[in-house]
Amino acid sequence: MRTLFSRVVVFVIGAFIGIGGVASALFLLKDDLASKPVGQTSSTQTSESVTLASTHSDHGDSTTSINGEVPSQIDDIVFPKRTFELKAGIVFWIATLTDDQIVDLLGQSTEASWDVSYSNRTELQTTLLQKLSTTAPARALDFVVERDQYQRNSMIRTVYATWARHDLNQAIERANELGHPDSFYALDAILDARTDLPFERKRDIAIGLRDERHAFYSHFTNLTQDKIENPRDTWYEIVNLASSENVQEEAEDALNRIAIVWFQERGLKILDEIVSSISEGFDYYFVLDGLFDDLSADRSQEVFDYMMSNLGDRAIEVIRETRLSENWARRDPKNMLAKVKTLPASDFREDLIRLSIRRWAENSPQQIFEQLKQVPPGLREYACGHAIDEFTQKSPTAAAQFVLKMSDEEMQKQLSTRFIQTWSEVDAASAKDWVLNLPTNSPIHASMINSLKWRLVSTDPRGAFELALKEPIDYGLEDSILARIADDDVQLALELLPLVREGRKVSAYAHIGSSLVEQGFSQHALDLANELDHTAQKEFYQAIAMYWVEYDPKGLLKVFDDFPTAVKSRVAVGIKIANGVLNCYSDEEISHVEKHISEQNTELLKQVQKIDIDNPAEEEIEVLQQLHLW
């Protein structure tokens, strides 16, 4: 009957204090529970599913029954759906297991073939480990250290939380054998479990486990876990100890909790004392952000005003390093903007204005346009850009109509470009359709097409090229679009190359040829010249050579003699000039190139050599462009 009584006690404890308390109760009752013989199912027999807990009632009332049979295979366990029944059933059933049975079930619980939810698997493993840690902690640890790092972290805490309560010295001895980070999690569990130990004892344990600083963190946490009766005294107790031991970082979480309580009791007047006492070695962000996070918009402004009036230079440092201004801007950006505009001109003021504008744009993008005069003139373009970004992300079609209806043509042009760039990032297909359906006489049609094609070139290169062809040749820049495409997909660029219009063709061929050279297909690059007429070939060879000399100067020399005679002279001039900047050829190599410079181009060479390539005059740029040196 004592065994039945023990079971009832365990179940009642589970109902009232949860699984953690039950694990402790199991330890107290283990002798009594262990006295009950446990029948094991033979491996040759067919096991029936064992329900850990179930609810039933003839009258519709829900009552709980516990089935204490022990399965030999973990697959035979049936988990109840309700959390209470699950926890109570697991605890009650595991209390009847021997150490060998627990170790066997733990091993089975790690099998990927066991089809069970993560929460049920974890619940069972945790309770098995808690029980085993009371009777055979070393075996529990042996199981844990064989798991992967992700599983070990929480399992080590489970084992050592129980082990430290029952045999502290043995727990410490085994923890010393662990490497990092296992020893850290063991120490953390030991210190959390033994809050009854004096600080110096905890410190000795931490030193032994090679992490003295964690003892301070645990100590500071314990001082602030329960109700803080005297925040000022506790504050200075922690600050003084942390400063003297140079463990300020370990104190910051605890100081954060104290600051909240202290501020609630005393208000603004304690801010000066708080900031003064942690000016050396502490991070304002970690100490004060918990306090600032809970402030309303009005209270945030009060704190801001108080610090600016009373903390001097420290005010700016504190505001920069915490989320005070961020929280204020998020809650009331418009009033924050009105306030910070009154500050003296400085980078600090500019940063706060920009922050308030960004948050205002997030909250009410249209309102910014309606009340743009509230924004300083020099930042209105910045404000409009952020506002149209937010507006577009929230409702692109509404933003599109807003842009189309703008009366300020210059502003409309600027915003249309920003709008289509943002929309194309969110939904490129819809943005493209909308632009293509714009009337061609729309004042923003050209800027929209131009902006969109550059946005699409990395995600829809063929679409970007098609857009370029729809523009007038002076604005289409299909050669430049093709050059960008060739960087990622030279085969697609070659496929599109014949579609390039006259006037952009030589440039496009030179771009693709340069990409082929860069990718090691030099002969293919030279073969492209065969698709051009005689005049275009000269420009092609000149352009590709000037890229080649920079990317692969020795490779250019190897094929230079294969260039058509008609182009060698001017290419040689380009090589000679480029070498003066790059210094990539020997005197002997340059001498060979110079032999191909005609008398006419010798004069051109002399003319170019007189030009300051880094700072040429306008008419000189034209000469350099002829040689593709500019």
C-alpha positions in Angstrom: 0.0 0.0 0.0 2.9 2.3 0.6 3.7 2.0 -3.1 0.2 3.0 -4.1 0.5 5.9 -1.6 3.8 7.0 -3.2 2.2 7.0 -6.6 -0.7 9.2 -5.4 1.8 11.6 -3.7 3.8 11.9 -7.0 0.6 12.5 -9.0 -0.7 15.2 -6.6 2.6 17.0 -6.5 2.7 16.9 -10.3 -0.8 18.5 -10.4 0.2 21.4 -8.2 3.9 22.2 -8.8 4.7 20.7 -12.2 7.3 18.4 -13.5 10.3 20.0 -11.9 8.9 19.6 -8.4 7.8 16.0 -9.2 11.4 15.1 -10.1 12.5 16.2 -6.6 9.7 14.2 -5.1 10.7 11.2 -7.0 14.1 11.4 -5.4 12.6 11.4 -1.9 10.4 8.4 -2.8 12.9 6.5 -4.8 13.5 3.8 -2.2 9.8 3.1 -1.8 9.1 3.1 -5.5 12.1 1.0 -6.3 10.8 -1.7 -3.9 8.0 -2.5 -6.3 9.1 -5.2 -8.8 8.9 -4.1 -12.4 7.8 -6.5 -15.0 9.7 -6.4 -18.3 8.3 -7.4 -21.6 10.3 -10.1 -23.4 11.8 -9.0 -26.7 10.2 -12.1 -28.3 6.7 -11.0 -27.2 4.4 -8.5 -29.0 4.2 -5.4 -26.9 0.9 -3.5 -26.6 0.9 0.3 -26.7 1.1 1.9 -23.3 -0.9 5.0 -22.7 0.8 7.3 -20.2 -2.5 8.9 -19.1 -6.0 8.9 -20.4 -9.3 10.6 -19.5 -12.6 8.8 -19.3 -15.9 9.0 -17.4 -19.2 7.2 -17.6 -21.0 10.5 -16.9 -19.0 12.7 -19.2 -16.7 14.0 -16.4 -13.0 14.1 -17.1 -10.9 12.0 -14.7 -7.3 10.9 -15.1 -6.0 7.4 -14.8 -2.4 6.4 -14.9 -1.2 3.2 -16.6 2.1 2.1 -15.1 3.0 -0.7 -17.5 6.6 -0.5 -18.8 7.1 -1.0 -22.5 10.3 -2.5 -23.9 10.1 -0.4 -27.0 9.7 3.3 -27.0 7.4 3.1 -30.1 4.8 1.5 -27.9 4.3 4.7 -25.8 1.1 6.6 -26.6 1.3 10.3 -25.5 -1.8 12.1 -24.2 -2.6 15.3 -26.0 -3.3 17.4 -22.8 -0.2 18.9 -21.3 -1.1 18.1 -17.7 -1.8 14.5 -18.4 1.4 14.2 -20.4 3.6 15.6 -17.7 1.9 13.7 -14.9 1.8 10.5 -16.9 5.5 10.6 -17.8 6.6 11.4 -14.3 4.5 8.7 -12.7 5.5 6.1 -15.2 9.2 6.9 -15.2 9.3 6.7 -11.4 8.9 2.9 -11.7 11.9 2.4 -14.1 15.3 1.1 -13.2 18.5 2.9 -14.2 19.1 0.3 -16.9 15.6 0.8 -18.3 16.1 4.5 -18.4 19.4 4.3 -20.2 17.8 1.9 -22.7 14.9 4.2 -23.3 17.1 7.3 -23.6 19.0 5.5 -26.3 15.9 4.6 -28.2 14.6 8.2 -27.8 17.4 9.5 -30.0 16.5 7.3 -33.0 15.3 9.3 -36.0 12.9 6.5 -36.8 10.8 7.3 -33.7 7.9 9.2 -35.1 7.0 11.6 -32.3 6.7 15.4 -31.9 9.7 17.4 -30.9 7.9 18.5 -27.7 7.0 14.9 -26.6 10.5 13.7 -27.4 12.1 16.5 -25.4 9.6 16.1 -22.5 10.3 12.4 -22.2 14.1 12.8 -22.5 14.2 15.6 -19.9 12.2 13.6 -17.3 14.3 10.4 -18.0 17.5 12.4 -17.4 16.1 14.1 -14.3 15.3 10.7 -12.8 18.6 9.1 -13.8 20.5 12.1 -12.5 19.1 11.4 -9.0 20.3 7.8 -9.0 23.1 7.5 -11.5 24.2 11.0 -12.6 27.4 9.7 -14.2 25.4 7.5 -16.5 23.2 10.4 -17.3 26.2 12.5 -18.2 27.7 9.7 -20.3 24.5 9.7 -22.4 24.5 13.4 -22.8 28.1 13.9 -23.9 27.4 11.5 -26.9 24.8 13.9 -28.2 25.5 16.6 -30.7 26.3 20.1 -29.4 22.7 21.4 -30.1 21.2 18.7 -27.9 24.0 18.7 -25.3 23.5 22.3 -24.1 20.1 21.8 -22.5 20.7 18.2 -21.5 23.8 19.2 -19.5 21.8 21.8 -17.7 19.2 19.2 -16.9 21.7 16.7 -15.5 23.8 19.2 -13.5 20.7 21.0 -12.0 19.7 17.7 -10.4 23.2 16.4 -9.7 24.3 19.6 -7.9 21.5 19.4 -5.4 22.3 15.8 -4.4 26.1 15.5 -4.7 27.8 18.9 -5.3 31.4 17.7 -5.0 30.9 14.8 -7.4 29.1 17.1 -9.9 32.0 19.6 -9.8 34.6 16.8 -10.2 33.0 15.5 -13.3 32.3 19.0 -14.7 36.1 19.6 -14.5 36.6 16.9 -17.1 34.3 18.6 -19.6 35.6 20.8 -22.4 34.2 24.1 -23.5 31.3 24.9 -23.9 30.0 21.9 -22.0 31.8 23.0 -18.8 30.1 26.4 -19.1 26.6 24.9 -19.2 27.4 22.6 -16.3 28.7 25.6 -14.2 25.6 27.6 -15.1 23.3 24.8 -14.0 25.3 24.3 -10.8 25.2 27.9 -9.8 21.5 28.2 -10.7 20.6 25.1 -8.7 22.7 26.1 -5.6 21.5 29.6 -4.8 22.0 28.7 -1.1 25.8 28.7 -1.4 27.7 31.8 -0.3 29.2 33.9 -3.1 32.8 32.9 -2.2 32.0 29.2 -2.5 30.4 29.9 -5.9 33.4 31.9 -7.0 35.7 29.0 -6.0 33.6 26.6 -8.1 33.7 28.9 -11.1 37.5 29.3 -10.8 37.8 25.6 -10.8 35.7 25.4 -13.9 37.8 28.1 -15.7 35.0 30.8 -15.7 35.3 33.0 -12.7 33.3 35.8 -14.3 30.2 33.6 -14.4 30.1 33.4 -10.7 29.8 37.2 -10.6 27.0 37.1 -13.2 25.2 34.5 -11.1 25.7 36.5 -7.9 24.4 39.7 -9.5 21.4 37.8 -10.9 20.5 36.4 -7.5 20.6 39.8 -5.9 18.0 41.1 -8.4 15.8 38.0 -9.0 13.3 38.6 -6.3 11.6 41.9 -5.3 14.3 44.6 -5.0 13.5 46.3 -1.6 16.2 48.9 -1.7 17.3 49.6 -5.3 19.9 52.3 -4.4 21.7 50.1 -1.9 21.6 47.1 -4.3 22.7 49.3 -7.2 25.9 50.4 -5.4 26.6 47.0 -4.0 26.7 45.6 -7.5 28.4 48.6 -9.2 31.2 48.7 -6.5 31.9 45.0 -6.7 31.8 44.9 -10.5 34.1 47.9 -10.8 36.6 46.6 -8.2 36.7 43.2 -9.9 36.5 44.5 -13.5 33.4 42.5 -14.3 31.2 45.3 -15.4 29.7 43.4 -18.3 28.5 40.6 -16.0 26.6 43.2 -13.9 24.8 45.0 -16.7 21.7 42.7 -16.8 21.2 43.0 -13.1 21.7 46.8 -13.1 19.1 47.0 -15.9 16.5 45.4 -13.6 17.4 47.7 -10.7 17.3 50.8 -12.9 13.7 50.0 -13.8 12.6 49.7 -10.2 14.6 52.7 -9.0 13.2 54.9 -11.8 9.6 53.8 -10.9 10.2 54.8 -7.3 12.2 58.0 -7.7 11.6 59.3 -11.2 13.8 61.5 -13.4 16.0 62.8 -10.6 17.9 59.5 -10.3 19.0 59.5 -13.9 22.0 61.8 -13.1 23.1 59.5 -10.3 22.6 56.4 -12.4 24.6 57.7 -15.4 27.4 59.1 -13.2 27.9 55.9 -11.3 28.3 53.8 -14.5 30.4 56.2 -16.6 33.5 54.0 -16.4 33.5 50.5 -17.9 29.8 49.9 -18.2 27.7 49.9 -21.4 24.8 52.4 -21.3 22.9 50.3 -23.8 22.7 47.2 -21.7 22.1 49.0 -18.4 19.5 51.5 -19.5 17.6 50.1 -22.4 15.2 48.0 -20.3 14.2 51.3 -18.6 13.8 53.2 -21.9 12.0 50.5 -23.7 8.9 50.8 -21.4 8.6 54.6 -21.7 5.6 56.2 -23.4 6.2 58.9 -26.1 5.5 61.7 -23.6 7.8 60.1 -21.0 10.5 59.5 -23.6 10.5 63.2 -24.3 10.7 64.1 -20.6 13.7 61.8 -20.2 15.3 63.3 -23.3 14.7 66.9 -22.1 16.0 66.1 -18.6 19.2 64.5 -19.8 19.9 67.3 -22.3 19.4 69.9 -19.5 21.2 68.1 -16.7 23.7 65.6 -17.9 25.9 67.9 -20.1 28.1 66.1 -22.6 27.2 62.7 -21.2 23.6 63.2 -22.4 24.6 62.9 -26.1 26.7 59.8 -25.3 23.8 58.1 -23.4 21.3 58.9 -26.1 23.5 57.7 -28.9 24.3 54.4 -27.1 20.8 53.5 -26.1 17.4 53.1 -27.8 15.8 56.1 -26.1 15.6 58.1 -29.3 14.6 55.1 -31.3 11.7 54.3 -29.0 10.6 57.9 -29.0 10.8 58.1 -32.8 8.8 54.9 -33.1 6.0 56.1 -30.8 5.8 59.8 -31.8 8.1 60.7 -34.7 6.3 63.9 -35.7 6.6 65.6 -32.3 10.1 64.2 -31.9 11.0 66.0 -35.2 9.5 69.2 -34.0 11.6 69.0 -30.8 15.0 68.0 -32.1 14.8 70.7 -34.8 15.3 73.2 -32.0 18.7 71.7 -31.0 21.9 73.5 -31.9 23.3 72.5 -35.3 25.4 69.3 -35.0 25.8 65.8 -36.3 23.8 64.7 -33.3 20.9 66.9 -34.3 21.0 65.7 -37.9 21.0 62.1 -36.9 17.9 62.6 -34.7 16.1 64.5 -37.4 16.8 61.7 -39.9 15.7 59.1 -37.4 12.4 60.8 -36.8 11.8 61.3 -40.5 12.4 57.5 -41.2 10.0 56.5 -38.5 7.4 59.1 -39.6 7.7 57.7 -43.1 7.1 54.2 -41.8 4.0 55.2 -39.8 2.4 57.7 -42.1 4.2 58.1 -45.5 1.4 60.2 -47.1 1.3 62.6 -44.2 5.0 63.5 -44.8 4.1 64.8 -48.3 1.2 66.7 -46.9 3.2 68.3 -44.1 6.6 68.5 -45.9 7.2 72.1 -44.6 7.8 70.6 -41.1 10.9 69.0 -42.5 14.1 71.2 -42.7 14.6 72.2 -46.4 17.9 70.4 -46.8 16.3 67.0 -45.8 13.0 67.2 -47.7 14.3 65.1 -50.6 15.5 62.6 -48.0 12.1 62.6 -46.4 10.2 62.1 -49.6 12.5 59.3 -50.7 11.8 57.3 -47.5 8.1 58.2 -47.6 7.7 56.9 -51.1 9.7 53.7 -50.3 7.3 52.9 -47.4 4.2 53.9 -49.3 5.2 51.6 -52.2 6.0 48.7 -49.9 2.6 49.0 -48.2 0.5 49.7 -51.3 2.3 49.9 -54.6 -0.9 50.7 -56.7 -1.9 53.5 -54.3 1.6 54.9 -54.4 1.6 54.7 -58.2 -1.6 56.8 -58.4 -0.1 59.2 -55.9 3.0 59.7 -58.1 0.9 60.2 -61.2 -1.2 62.9 -59.6 1.7 65.0 -58.3 1.6 68.6 -59.7 5.3 69.3 -59.0 6.9 67.8 -62.2 10.5 67.9 -60.8 9.4 66.1 -57.6 7.3 63.7 -59.6 10.3 62.7 -61.7 12.5 62.1 -58.7 9.8 60.1 -56.8 8.8 58.1 -59.9 12.4 56.8 -60.2 12.5 55.9 -56.5 9.0 54.4 -56.6 9.7 52.1 -59.5 13.0 50.9 -58.0 11.3 50.0 -54.7 8.3 48.3 -56.4 10.6 46.3 -58.7 12.3 44.9 -55.6 9.0 43.8 -54.1 7.2 42.7 -57.3 9.2 43.1 -60.5 6.6 41.6 -62.8 3.8 43.9 -61.7 6.2 46.9 -61.8 7.2 46.1 -65.3 3.6 45.6 -66.5 2.6 49.0 -65.0 5.5 50.8 -66.6 4.8 49.3 -70.0 1.2 50.4 -69.8 2.0 54.0 -69.1 1.2 56.4 -72.0 4.3 57.1 -74.0 3.7 60.8 -73.7 3.7 60.7 -69.9 6.4 63.0 -68.4 7.7 60.2 -66.3 7.6 57.4 -68.9 11.2 57.7 -69.9 12.6 57.9 -66.4 10.5 55.0 -65.3 11.8 52.8 -68.2 15.3 53.8 -67.6 15.2 53.1 -63.8 13.3 49.8 -64.2 15.7 48.3 -66.8 18.7 48.7 -64.4 16.7 47.1 -61.6 15.7 44.2 -63.7 19.1 43.4 -65.2 20.1 41.0 -62.4 16.7 39.3 -62.0 15.2 39.5 -65.5 18.1 40.3 -67.9 16.1 39.5 -71.0 13.3 41.8 -69.8 15.8 44.6 -69.0 17.3 44.3 -72.5 13.8 44.5 -74.1 13.0 47.6 -72.1 16.3 49.2 -73.3 15.3 48.5 -77.0 12.0 50.3 -76.4 13.8 53.6 -75.6 15.2 56.0 -78.1 18.7 54.9 -79.0 20.3 57.8 -77.2 18.7 56.7 -73.9 18.4 53.0 -74.4 22.0 52.1 -73.5 21.3 48.5 -74.6 25.1 48.1 -75.0 25.6 48.9 -71.3 22.8 46.6 -70.3 24.3 43.8 -72.4 27.7 44.4 -70.7 26.0 43.8 -67.3 24.3 40.7 -68.6 27.6 39.4 -69.9 29.1 39.6 -66.4 26.7 36.9 -65.2 25.6 35.1 -68.4 27.8 35.6 -71.4 25.9 33.0 -73.5 22.7 35.0 -73.1 24.6 38.2 -74.0 25.8 36.5 -77.2 22.2 35.5 -78.0 21.0 39.0 -77.6 24.0 40.7 -79.3 22.5 40.7 -82.9 19.5 42.6 -81.7 21.6 45.7 -80.7 20.8 48.7 -82.9 23.3 50.5 -85.1 25.0 53.2 -83.1 25.4 51.0 -80.1 26.7 47.9 -81.9 30.5 48.5 -81.7 30.3 49.3 -78.1 28.1 46.2 -77.4 30.5 43.9 -79.3 33.5 45.4 -77.5 31.8 44.8 -74.1 31.0 41.2 -74.9 34.4 40.6 -76.4 36.0 42.0 -73.2 33.8 39.6 -71.1 35.0 36.7 -73.2 38.6 37.7 -72.8 38.1 37.9 -69.0 36.6 34.4 -69.0 39.4 33.0 -71.0 37.8 32.8 -74.4 40.2 35.1 -76.3 39.8 33.6 -79.7 36.0 33.7 -79.5 36.4 37.4 -78.6 38.5 38.1 -81.7 36.1 36.1 -83.9 33.3 38.6 -83.0 35.0 41.1 -85.3 34.0 39.0 -88.3 30.4 40.0 -87.7 31.2 43.7 -88.1 31.9 45.8 -91.2 35.4 47.1 -91.9 34.9 50.5 -90.2 33.3 49.0 -87.1 36.1 46.4 -86.8 38.7 49.1 -86.3 36.7 50.5 -83.3 36.1 47.0 -82.0 39.8 46.0 -82.0 40.8 49.4 -80.4 38.2 49.0 -77.7 38.9 45.4 -76.8 42.6 46.0 -76.8 42.4 48.8 -74.3 40.4 46.5 -72.0 42.7 43.6 -72.7 45.9 45.6 -71.8 44.5 46.3 -68.4 43.1 42.8 -67.6 45.7 40.6 -69.3 48.6 42.6 -70.8 50.7 39.5 -71.6 47.8 37.8 -73.3 47.3 40.8 -75.5 50.9 40.7 -76.7 50.4 37.0 -77.7 47.6 37.8 -80.1 48.7 41.3 -81.2 50.5 40.1 -84.3 47.2 38.4 -85.4 45.3 41.8 -85.4 44.5 43.1 -88.9 47.3 45.4 -90.3 44.9 48.2 -90.7 44.2 48.4 -86.9 47.6 47.6 -85.5 49.0 51.1 -85.6 46.3 52.8 -83.5 46.1 49.8 -81.1 49.9 50.1 -80.7 49.5 53.8 -79.8 46.9 52.8 -77.1 49.2 50.1 -75.7 52.1 52.6 -75.6 50.0 55.2 -73.7 48.5 52.6 -71.4 51.9 51.2 -70.5 52.9 54.7 -69.3 50.2 54.4 -66.7 50.2 50.7 -66.0 54.0 49.9 -66.5 53.1 46.3 -67.5 55.6 45.7 -70.4 59.3 45.5 -70.6 61.3 47.8 -72.9 61.8 45.0 -75.4 58.1 44.3 -75.5 57.2 48.0 -76.0 59.9 48.3 -78.7 58.2 45.5 -80.6 54.8 47.3 -80.4 56.3 50.6 -81.4 57.4 49.2 -84.8 53.8 49.0 -85.8 53.0 52.7 -85.2 52.6 54.5 -88.6 54.1 57.9 -89.2 50.6 59.5 -89.0 49.9 57.9 -85.7 53.3 58.9 -84.4 52.0 62.4 -84.4 48.9 61.2 -82.6 51.1 59.5 -80.0 53.0 62.8 -79.4 49.8 64.7 -79.0 48.4 62.2 -76.5 51.6 62.1 -74.5 51.2 65.8 -73.8 47.8 65.2 -72.2 47.4 64.9 -68.5 45.3 61.8 -68.5 44.1 62.3 -64.9 42.8 65.8 -65.7 42.3 66.3 -69.4 40.7 69.4 -71.0 37.4 68.9 -72.8 38.9 68.9 -76.3 41.6 66.5 -75.1 38.9 64.0 -73.9 37.7 63.6 -77.5 41.2 62.5 -78.5 41.5 60.0 -75.7 38.0 58.6 -76.5 39.2 57.9 -80.1 41.8 55.5 -78.6 39.3 54.2 -76.0 41.6 55.5 -73.2 38.8 57.5 -71.6 
